[in-house]
Amino acid sequence: MTSTVSVDIRRAQSRAASRTGWLDSHHSFSFGHHYDPDNTHHGVLLVSNDDTVRAGTGFETHPHRDMEIVTWVLRGSLVHQDSIGTTGVIYPGLAQRMSAGRGILHSEKNDSWRLGGEPHDEPVHFVQMWVAPDTRGIDPGYEQLEIGDELLRGGLVPVASGMARHDGQSAIRIRNRHAALHAARLRPGGEVTLPEAPWLHLFVAAGEVELEGAGTLATGDAVRFTATGGQRVTATTSGPAEILVWEMHTDLAGLAAA
């Protein structure tokens, strides 16, 4: 357990941004040419990108290695294709995980009509998160799972986990036994209690919430908790909200020492 208690609020407007004609991306941590040596990770979470991609465009085929990549779509649909032969369309309520392992190539595009259906002009908005694995050089892999029904219950739902206590629950498996991602869709006034963990990362994907002891958080705001947890998160009366919470029981130093 880490020893110094910290609740570090990072506002949406403080994030670095990458904008092109087809992409609007906001980075919670150092990413690409946006490098800050004091903002490289929290726990084992290295990337949390908030991306909006224009219809008919997207990320061309590119490589990854030794990373657990979880994608959570908020609006629209995203087509995934990779070098191990997987093709998948990701949409709200469908969790997706790609294990890069010893090496994988993949593309992500907003062009689902290539797989059937009519062209559209709706952008896709998604959060992509990268977590360091606890085992390097594994076989690359892919998994997706529909958990929309679970989210309707209003509590924190495990989305992606390598933790033993989530075996058999509605969570895709990641190769890190110390980490889990939870999501909650909250009605106005609805609340959840954060897990207790040495490292937590809360991201407000949509809406506005009140964090116990810290005040109001808006869309795009994030909080990094160290050596603390158990706070209540409540959607304000202004409307529904959606949050993503990483629960982590080690950090990069702990992985390296294991």
Phi, psi and chi 1 to 4 in degrees:
 res  aa     phi    psi   chi1   chi2   chi3   chi4
   1 MET       -  134.6 -177.2   75.1  172.4      -
   2 THR   -69.7  158.6   56.1      -      -      -
   3 SER  -102.8  -24.9   57.2      -      -      -
   4 THR   -99.3  118.4  -56.6      -      -      -
   5 VAL   -77.0  131.9  174.4      -      -      -
   6 SER  -148.7  137.2  173.7      -      -      -
   7 VAL  -124.9  100.8  177.8      -      -      -
   8 ASP  -107.1  105.9 -179.4    5.7      -      -
   9 ILE   -87.7  128.1  -62.2  174.2      -      -
  10 ARG  -117.5  114.5  -55.7  -70.6  179.6  109.5
  11 ARG   -77.1  151.6  -62.1  -63.5  178.9 -176.9
  12 ALA   -54.5  -40.8      -      -      -      -
  13 GLN   -72.8  -10.9   59.7  -92.4   27.4      -
  14 SER   -85.0   -8.7   70.9      -      -      -
  15 ARG   -74.0  145.8  -62.0  174.4  -65.3  174.9
  16 ALA   -68.0  152.0      -      -      -      -
  17 ALA  -132.4  144.9      -      -      -      -
  18 SER  -120.4  119.7  -61.3      -      -      -
  19 ARG  -128.8  129.7  -64.4 -174.8  176.2   92.6
  20 THR  -131.1 -170.7   68.1      -      -      -
  21 GLY   -67.2  -21.1      -      -      -      -
  22 TRP  -119.2  -10.1   59.9  -86.7      -      -
  23 LEU  -131.9  135.3  171.5   67.5      -      -
  24 ASP  -125.3  107.0 -174.8    6.1      -      -
  25 SER  -125.1  135.3 -178.5      -      -      -
  26 HIS  -122.2  132.0  -60.5  -94.4      -      -
  27 HIS  -112.2  120.9  -43.7  -63.5      -      -
  28 SER   -74.6  -26.6  -67.1      -      -      -
  29 PHE  -126.7  171.5  -59.1   95.6      -      -
  30 SER   -51.6  135.3  -66.9      -      -      -
  31 PHE  -155.4  133.9 -170.6   80.5      -      -
  32 GLY    58.7 -131.0      -      -      -      -
  33 HIS   -81.8   -4.0   67.6  -83.9      -      -
  34 HIS   -86.1   84.9  -62.6  -69.6      -      -
  35 TYR  -111.4  126.1 -179.8   69.9      -      -
  36 ASP  -131.1  112.6  176.9   -5.9      -      -
  37 PRO   -61.0  -17.6   21.1  -32.0      -      -
  38 ASP   -95.5    6.8  -64.3  -39.2      -      -
  39 ASN  -143.2   63.9 -175.1   32.5      -      -
  40 THR  -105.5  -19.8   58.7      -      -      -
  41 HIS  -175.6  170.5   67.7  -75.7      -      -
  42 HIS  -143.2  121.9 -177.9   65.7      -      -
  43 GLY    62.9 -120.4      -      -      -      -
  44 VAL  -110.6   10.1  -66.8      -      -      -
  45 LEU   -89.2  116.1  180.0   62.5      -      -
  46 LEU  -102.5  -28.0  -71.4   86.9      -      -
  47 VAL  -137.9  136.1  168.8      -      -      -
  48 SER  -143.2   95.5 -179.2      -      -      -
  49 ASN  -105.1  133.4  -73.6  -13.6      -      -
  50 ASP  -105.3  100.6 -178.6    4.3      -      -
  51 ASP  -113.8  138.6  -67.1  -19.3      -      -
  52 THR  -123.9  125.2  -59.8      -      -      -
  53 VAL  -120.9  130.1  172.9      -      -      -
  54 ARG   -67.7  149.7 -173.5  165.2   53.7   85.6
  55 ALA   -59.5  139.8      -      -      -      -
  56 GLY    81.7    5.5      -      -      -      -
  57 THR  -130.1 -177.9   68.0      -      -      -
  58 GLY   155.1 -169.5      -      -      -      -
  59 PHE   -85.3  118.9  -61.5   95.0      -      -
  60 GLU   -69.5  170.8  -61.8  -68.5  -16.0      -
  61 THR   -55.9  128.7  -58.5      -      -      -
  62 HIS  -149.9  160.4   56.6  -78.3      -      -
  63 PRO   -95.6  156.9   32.9  -34.4      -      -
  64 HIS  -141.6  158.2  -69.4  -74.9      -      -
  65 ARG  -150.3  139.5 -174.9  179.7 -177.8   87.6
  66 ASP    46.2   60.1  -73.9  -35.7      -      -
  67 MET  -152.4  141.3 -161.4   66.1   64.1      -
  68 GLU   -98.1  116.3  -62.9  -66.2  -67.9      -
  69 ILE  -114.2  118.1  -60.7  175.0      -      -
  70 VAL  -113.0  129.1  178.6      -      -      -
  71 THR  -117.2  131.7  -57.8      -      -      -
  72 TRP  -128.1  111.5 -175.0 -109.2      -      -
  73 VAL   -86.9  132.7  172.8      -      -      -
  74 LEU   -98.4  -33.6  -59.1  168.8      -      -
  75 ARG  -155.4  140.2  178.3  167.8   60.0   98.6
  76 GLY    85.4 -159.0      -      -      -      -
  77 SER  -142.8  149.0   61.1      -      -      -
  78 LEU  -129.8  130.6 -174.4   69.4      -      -
  79 VAL   -97.6  124.5  176.1      -      -      -
  80 HIS  -107.1  133.4  163.3   97.0      -      -
  81 GLN  -138.2  140.3  -67.8 -178.4  -62.9      -
  82 ASP  -140.6  175.0   62.2   42.3      -      -
  83 SER   -79.6   -3.2   56.1      -      -      -
  84 ILE   -99.7   10.7   60.9  173.0      -      -
  85 GLY    92.1   11.6      -      -      -      -
  86 THR   -89.4  135.2  -52.1      -      -      -
  87 THR  -128.5  129.4  -63.0      -      -      -
  88 GLY  -146.8  147.0      -      -      -      -
  89 VAL  -107.5  120.3  179.8      -      -      -
  90 ILE  -102.2  135.5  -41.7  163.7      -      -
  91 TYR  -143.2  171.5   48.6   82.5      -      -
  92 PRO   -56.6  132.0  -28.8   37.0      -      -
  93 GLY    91.5   -3.7      -      -      -      -
  94 LEU  -109.4  115.4 -177.6   77.8      -      -
  95 ALA   -83.3  141.8      -      -      -      -
  96 GLN  -134.1  138.2 -174.9 -126.6   44.9      -
  97 ARG  -132.6  133.6  177.9  -91.3  -58.9  161.1
  98 MET  -121.1  122.7 -175.2  179.9   75.0      -
  99 SER   -94.1  114.3  -65.0      -      -      -
 100 ALA   -73.2  -33.5      -      -      -      -
 101 GLY    52.4 -135.7      -      -      -      -
 102 ARG   -74.8   -2.9   63.2  175.7 -177.8  -89.5
 103 GLY   146.0  133.3      -      -      -      -
 104 ILE  -150.7  150.7 -164.3  169.7      -      -
 105 LEU  -112.6  140.0  -59.4  169.2      -      -
 106 HIS  -153.8  162.5   81.3  140.0      -      -
 107 SER  -128.7  155.1   63.8      -      -      -
 108 GLU  -138.6  116.3  -62.6  161.5  -60.5      -
 109 LYS  -137.8  153.2  -64.9 -175.7  177.9 -178.7
 110 ASN   -96.6   70.0 -178.0    5.6      -      -
 111 ASP  -148.3   51.9   59.4   -3.3      -      -
 112 SER   -61.8  -20.7   58.5      -      -      -
 113 TRP   -64.3  -18.1   56.3   83.4      -      -
 114 ARG   -62.4  -24.3  -72.6 -168.7  -59.6  111.1
 115 LEU   -99.1    6.8  -54.1  177.9      -      -
 116 GLY   124.5  143.8      -      -      -      -
 117 GLY   104.7 -179.1      -      -      -      -
 118 GLU   -93.0  146.3  -65.8  -64.0  -39.7      -
 119 PRO   -60.1  152.3  -23.2   34.1      -      -
 120 HIS  -138.6  169.8   62.8   78.3      -      -
 121 ASP  -118.2   18.3   58.7    5.4      -      -
 122 GLU   -82.2  127.9 -178.4 -177.0   13.6      -
 123 PRO   -67.9  159.5   23.4  -30.7      -      -
 124 VAL  -108.0  133.6   59.2      -      -      -
 125 HIS  -118.6  122.7 -178.9 -164.6      -      -
 126 PHE  -147.5  160.2   60.6   97.0      -      -
 127 VAL  -111.9  126.5 -178.0      -      -      -
 128 GLN  -115.8  130.6 -172.6  168.2   92.7      -
 129 MET  -126.6  134.3  -61.4  149.7  -77.3      -
 130 TRP  -113.5  129.4  -59.2    8.6      -      -
 131 VAL  -122.1  138.2  170.3      -      -      -
 132 ALA   -68.8  134.9      -      -      -      -
 133 PRO   -78.1  161.9   30.6  -34.8      -      -
 134 ASP   -91.9   -4.5   57.9   17.3      -      -
 135 THR  -136.5  126.6  -54.7      -      -      -
 136 ARG   -94.9  156.8  -61.0  174.3   66.6   85.6
 137 GLY    73.3   21.9      -      -      -      -
 138 ILE   -75.8  168.5   64.2  171.9      -      -
 139 ASP   -64.7  134.7  -69.2  -20.5      -      -
 140 PRO   -64.1  151.8   21.7  -31.2      -      -
 141 GLY  -156.3  170.8      -      -      -      -
 142 TYR  -145.7  142.9  177.7   90.3      -      -
 143 GLU  -151.3  141.9 -175.4 -179.7    1.9      -
 144 GLN  -137.4  150.9   62.6 -177.5   44.0      -
 145 LEU  -151.7  132.5 -177.5   67.1      -      -
 146 GLU   -80.4  120.3  172.8   64.3   63.9      -
 147 ILE  -128.4   17.2   61.3  171.2      -      -
 148 GLY   -56.9  -39.1      -      -      -      -
 149 ASP   -63.9  -39.2  -71.6  -13.8      -      -
 150 GLU   -61.8  -38.6  -67.7  -74.8  -26.6      -
 151 LEU   -65.8  -26.2  -70.7  166.9      -      -
 152 LEU   -64.5  -18.0  -67.4  175.1      -      -
 153 ARG   -75.4  -16.3  -59.4  177.6 -175.1  177.8
 154 GLY    91.8   -9.2      -      -      -      -
 155 GLY   -93.8 -174.6      -      -      -      -
 156 LEU   -74.4  125.6  -85.2  177.6      -      -
 157 VAL  -113.7  128.0  175.9      -      -      -
 158 PRO   -66.5  123.9   21.8  -29.9      -      -
 159 VAL   -98.1  -46.3  170.8      -      -      -
 160 ALA  -146.1  131.6      -      -      -      -
 161 SER  -154.7  145.9  177.6      -      -      -
 162 GLY  -110.9    3.9      -      -      -      -
 163 MET   -81.0  140.2  -62.3  171.6   61.3      -
 164 ALA   -60.5  -32.5      -      -      -      -
 165 ARG   -71.0  -10.3   67.5 -178.2  172.9   88.5
 166 HIS  -100.1    5.1  -68.5  133.8      -      -
 167 ASP   -58.0  131.4  -75.0  -11.7      -      -
 168 GLY    83.8   -4.4      -      -      -      -
 169 GLN   -93.6  177.5  -64.1 -170.2   34.5      -
 170 SER   -80.5   65.0   57.6      -      -      -
 171 ALA  -137.4  134.4      -      -      -      -
 172 ILE   -70.8  153.0   51.1  177.2      -      -
 173 ARG   -92.7  134.1  -57.2  -54.8  -66.0  172.0
 174 ILE  -116.3  156.6   59.1  173.7      -      -
 175 ARG   -90.5   61.2  -73.0  -60.9  -66.3  -97.0
 176 ASN  -152.8  107.7 -169.9  -47.9      -      -
 177 ARG   -73.6   -2.5   62.8 -171.7  179.8  -82.6
 178 HIS  -105.2    3.4  -50.8  -73.3      -      -
 179 ALA  -135.9  149.9      -      -      -      -
 180 ALA  -151.8  143.1      -      -      -      -
 181 LEU  -106.0  131.4  170.6   66.3      -      -
 182 HIS  -117.0  151.3  -51.2  -94.1      -      -
 183 ALA  -131.1  153.0      -      -      -      -
 184 ALA  -145.6  135.1      -      -      -      -
 185 ARG  -107.8  115.2  -69.8  177.9 -179.8  165.4
 186 LEU  -107.6  132.0  -58.1  172.0      -      -
 187 ARG   -74.7  161.7  -62.4  174.7 -178.8  174.8
 188 PRO   -52.0  126.2  -27.3   35.5      -      -
 189 GLY    85.8  -10.0      -      -      -      -
 190 GLY   -71.0  150.0      -      -      -      -
 191 GLU  -140.5  156.5   70.2  174.2   43.2      -
 192 VAL  -136.3  162.0  -65.7      -      -      -
 193 THR  -110.5  130.3  -60.2      -      -      -
 194 LEU   -67.9  149.6  -63.8  176.9      -      -
 195 PRO   -64.6  162.6  -14.5   27.2      -      -
 196 GLU   -94.3  122.5  -63.5  -87.5    1.7      -
 197 ALA  -160.9  155.0      -      -      -      -
 198 PRO   -61.2  -32.8  -22.3   32.9      -      -
 199 TRP  -134.7  130.3  -68.4  -88.7      -      -
 200 LEU  -131.2  148.3  -70.2  173.2      -      -
 201 HIS  -133.4  118.1 -174.2  -89.8      -      -
 202 LEU  -106.4  128.3  163.6   67.5      -      -
 203 PHE  -124.9  128.0  178.9   72.1      -      -
 204 VAL   -87.6  102.3 -177.3      -      -      -
 205 ALA   -76.9  -31.0      -      -      -      -
 206 ALA  -159.0  145.3      -      -      -      -
 207 GLY    86.3 -159.2      -      -      -      -
 208 GLU  -137.8  136.0 -175.1  179.2   81.3      -
 209 VAL  -133.7  161.1  -59.5      -      -      -
 210 GLU  -106.6  125.8  -67.5  -73.2  -25.9      -
 211 LEU   -99.4  123.0  172.8   61.7      -      -
 212 GLU   -52.3  124.7 -178.0 -179.5    7.9      -
 213 GLY    83.1   -3.4      -      -      -      -
 214 ALA  -132.2  -15.3      -      -      -      -
 215 GLY    98.3 -156.4      -      -      -      -
 216 THR   -85.9  137.2  -56.0      -      -      -
 217 LEU  -121.9  137.7  -56.9  172.4      -      -
 218 ALA  -111.1  174.6      -      -      -      -
 219 THR   -52.0  129.7  -58.5      -      -      -
 220 GLY    91.0  -12.6      -      -      -      -
 221 ASP   -73.9  152.3  -70.9  -11.4      -      -
 222 ALA  -139.4  156.3      -      -      -      -
 223 VAL  -134.5  132.4 -174.1      -      -      -
 224 ARG  -107.7  115.9  -55.5  174.4 -168.6 -171.1
 225 PHE  -102.3  136.1  -57.8   83.3      -      -
 226 THR  -127.4  126.8  -54.0      -      -      -
 227 ALA    59.0   33.2      -      -      -      -
 228 THR  -156.4  164.8 -176.9      -      -      -
 229 GLY   175.9 -175.4      -      -      -      -
 230 GLY    88.6    0.8      -      -      -      -
 231 GLN   -72.3  151.5  -65.3   89.5  -17.8      -
 232 ARG   -85.9  141.5  -70.5 -168.5  -55.8  -85.8
 233 VAL  -120.9  123.3  178.1      -      -      -
 234 THR  -125.5  128.9  -53.1      -      -      -
 235 ALA   -68.5  135.9      -      -      -      -
 236 THR   -72.8  170.6   67.6      -      -      -
 237 THR   -75.8   -2.2   56.2      -      -      -
 238 SER   -72.2  -18.3   63.5      -      -      -
 239 GLY   158.4 -180.0      -      -      -      -
 240 PRO   -69.3  165.0   25.7  -33.3      -      -
 241 ALA  -143.9  158.2      -      -      -      -
 242 GLU  -133.7  131.4 -175.4  163.4  -17.8      -
 243 ILE  -127.4  153.2   61.1  171.6      -      -
 244 LEU  -123.4  131.3  -62.6  170.6      -      -
 245 VAL  -129.9  119.2  179.7      -      -      -
 246 TRP   -92.2  125.2  -83.1  100.5      -      -
 247 GLU  -104.8  123.2  171.4 -170.5   -4.3      -
 248 MET  -135.5  131.9  -62.4  167.4  -76.8      -
 249 HIS  -110.7   15.8  -66.2  -92.7      -      -
 250 THR  -156.3  172.4 -167.9      -      -      -
 251 ASP  -125.2 -172.5   63.0   -3.7      -      -
 252 LEU   -62.5  -37.6  -65.0 -176.9      -      -
 253 ALA   -64.0  -39.5      -      -      -      -
 254 GLY   -66.0  -38.6      -      -      -      -
 255 LEU   -63.0  -42.5  -77.5 -175.7      -      -
 256 ALA   -65.5  -32.5      -      -      -      -
 257 ALA   -82.0  -17.2      -      -      -      -
 258 ALA   -69.9      -      -      -      -      -
